[in-house]
Amino acid sequence: MKMNEIGTIAVVGGTGKLGSAIAARLSRAGYRIVVGSRSSESAEAEAKRLGNGAEGMSNADAAAAGDLIFITVPFSAQAETLEQVAPFAAGKIVVDTTVPLVPPKVMRVQLPAEGSAAQCAAKVLGEDIRLVSGFHNVAAHKLAQDIDVECDVFVFGDDKDAREVVVGLAREMGLRGIHAGALANSAAAEAMTSLLIFINKRYGVDGAGIRITGELSAKD
């Protein structure tokens, strides 16, 4: 799949803070959005708020309708949600944004036994799905605003072409997407989220992010 082949993007969990922010940015970039939720009614209400022809439906129906699928649910709901969408995701790019935060100690890194939430997703989805992970370290409340967000988006995946598509989507959302290597590397960004939450609290930062210094040159 190339950028110009994406007609519809499904945002599963699209009624949450991160999901709704991603959906809004992609909608402004010109993509048709399908909002997915456990509650079709909630999804329809969010789609109406979003406008621009967005539709709301169940998570499974959204996954079936999307050419590319974003998963934007809490870690506690990740496995169940992925099991619901997996039958409709074969051959598609699935972007998992899950961070393994375990309340109440969200400022402490608590990676799962698999190594990362992305590896958990891979275990559920299997090999027929082009899994990419990213958008872990972007503050949802900033992403929801029509402002420049001074935060890089690290994109991980074993499928380089799928990773390239998601880097491009980040760029169209007004962010700087960065290739960050194999899916296993997602553990680094997932762990960093807890550190950023701690920094936000300790230093009173309104949504700390990460920015790579130095001049980046494009490489194949």
N, C-alpha and C positions, 0 to 999 in steps of 0.2 A: 504493500500500500504506500502510495505517495501522498503528499499534502493535498494535491488537487483531486485525489480520489475520495477524500473524506466528505461525505454529504451530510451525515447526521452524527452528532456526538451525544452519547448517553452519559449522564452524570448520575450514577447510582449513589444514593445517599444525598441527593441534590437539595434536600431541604435543610441540611445542616449548614453551619457557618462556612466551612471550607468549600463544600460542594456548591452552595449557592453563589459564592464568590467566583469560583472557577466557571460556573455556568454563565454568569453575567459577563465575564471578560470574553469568553469564547463567543457568546451571542453578539457582543459588540464587534467582534472580529469578523462576523458574517456567517457563522455556522448555525445550522439548525440544531436546536437543543431539545433533547428529551430528558426531563427530570424524572428520576426514579426515587421511590420511597417505599417503605413498608406499608404506608397508607396511601392508596391512590388519591384519596381526597386531599391529603396534604400536598402531594406532588402536583395535583391540578391547581391548587391555590398558589403554589410557588411558581408554576409555569405562567399563570395569569399575571402574577406580579412581575415576572421577568419580561413578558411580552415578546415581540419580534417573532411570533409564530411558534413559540415554545409549547411543548405538550407535556403533560404530567401523567404518569402511570405507575404501576407496580415496578419494583426493581427488576423482576424477571422480564416483564414486557419491555421495559426500557432497554435492557441488554439486547433483547431480540431486535429492537428497532434501530439500534445504534451501529454505525460502521466502525466506530471506535468507542471504547468504554472507559470511563473514569470510575474508580472505586473510592468513595470519600466517606467512609464510615469509621467509627471508633474501633479500636483493636478488639474490644469485647464482642463486636458484631461482625468482625471480618470473616471468620470461617463460615458462619451461617449464610452471610450475604453472598460469598463467593460460590457456595454450593448451589444457591438459587440461580445465579447468573451463568454458571459454567456451561450448562447445556446449550446456551444461546451465544457462546463466545468463541466457538471453534474457529480458528483461522484469523480472528480479529486481534487487534492490539488492545490490551487491557492495561491501563495505567493505575497502579495501586499506590495510593497516597498514605496508607496506614502507618501510624506510628505506635509502637507498643507501649503506650502509657498505661500504667496500672495504678489507678487511684487507690488511696489518697496520696501516695508518694510519687507524684508525677515529676518531681524535680530530681529523682534518682533513676539512673539508667537501669532498665530491667528488660534486657533483650530476651526473647523466648529461647527455648532449647534448640530450635531449628537454626538459630543464629540471627534472624531478623524477621520482621513482619513480611518482608518480600519473599523470603524463603518459605514462610508459612503459606503464602499465597500460591507459590509455585507447586507446593505439595498438594494443594486442593485442586488447582486448575489443570495440572498435567501438561504434557508436552505439545498439545495441539493449539495452545493459546500463546500468543506473542506477548509475554509479560514484560512490562517496564515499570519501574517504580520512580517516584519523584514527588516534588512539591511538599517535602516534609518540613522545611524550615522557613516557610513563608507565613507570616502572621495573617490569619484569615480576615481579621477586621481591617487590615490595611489593603489586602487584595480586593476586598469588597468595595473600596472607594475608588473613584476615578482619579487616581493620583499615580505618580511615579513611585514604585516600590523599590527601594535600594537594597535589593536582596537577590542573590543568584539562585537559580533553581538547578539543583544537581539531579541528573537523569541517569538511571542505572538500568542495565539490561544486557542479556547475553546476545540478543538479536540487534546487531548494529543498525540495520535499516529501520527497525521499529524505534530504536532509541533516537535516531535522526528525526523521525517524524515528530516525536514528543518534544525534542529540543526546538523544532520549528514552531510547534504550537505554543510553547512558552514564549517564544519571540513575538508571536502574533498577539499574545496576551499582554505585551508591553514589558516582559521580563527578559532577563538574560539566562537562557538555558545553557547548561554546560554538560558535555559528556563526562560522566564520572566513572565509567568502566562497567565491569561485570555486575550482575544482579547481587552477588554476594557483598559487594561494596556498599550496598544500601544500608548495611548495619551501621556504618559510620554516621550517615545523615540522620538515621533514626535515633541513634544514641545522642546526637548533638541537640535534638529537640529538647530533651530533659535539661541539658546544660543551659540552653537559651531561656527556658522557663525560669530556671534558677537565677540567671543573670537579670531577667526582667524584674524579678522580685527584689533581688539584692540591691540593684542599682536604679530601680525606678524607671526602667526603659519601657517605652510604649511599643513593644513588638520588636525585639532584637532580631537581626538577621545575619546572614553570612555573605560576605563579598570577597571574591578572589582578587588579590592585588596582582599587578604586573600586566603586561600586554599579551593578550591571548591571540594566537594566530591559528587560522583554520587548518586542520590536518585531516587526511583521510584515515 
